[in-house]
């Protein structure tokens, strides 16, 4: 990928944030990659690595902080509370993403076209970057997310992102593990932020760096988080799943005994029960969706009014 735009800005206003855990074999290359393109304000948050990640990162010229707790999410929440620069670029420390592609993510933020930019790894993956299981799992999770949140995003789990400090401070983040990327994406959509996706190159993980991802366990947790968060953003989807399940059970009851007089049997009672539950859940979903839509419109109006007030204040 090439970048044909040139924007003049102070690179010291950009904090390169790298959450790490046992990344001794790759962190030096990541840090030097950013330094080679002029970014020297590099913050490494270490999750109490057992190897020499902290020493290697410090020797490469990064500011290293040992996080107080555990988990990538906890590191992100802690770091976001201390970063004072106008812009933040977050990247994984495992060497799978390219520091020299920073401008693909940062420029839309600098130009005001986006509050938050996510790098789409799936679009630019190289051979061997994803295992078959991980690729299938990522696609299933992203498909589920698009249905739940009516979005066009294709890689909500990416660790390469750029955003303004104001945008990240507006997010209410609580997750301490790998679910944090999902929560961050949901919060951006819920708060009405401009979130866009750009393709990035994604490389195979270096052999000297171990993966911390457990595909089945983490995939389940992320999927459950998507479903849980959808109750506020898309209640029709949240209630609709249970409504559909109730209707399916009702249809199975019909198929089980098609010749029974339904109103005079236990199966008939069960059929009307599940069918009724399905209707009630469907109605509940539509009512909740109306309330959620009104809430988002109100929030967007408040944000627009706040921006207008800030513009007026800046003129004085």
PyMOL commands that set and color helices and strands:
alter all, ss='L'
color gray80, all
select helices_A, chain A and resi 11-13+27-36+53-59+72-80+99-110+132-149+165-169+180-190+215-233+235-256+262-264+266-315
alter helices_A, ss='H'
color red, helices_A
select strands_A, chain A and resi 14-20+42-46+63-66+87-90+116-120+161-164+195-199
alter strands_A, ss='S'
color yellow, strands_A
deselect
rebuild
show_as cartoon
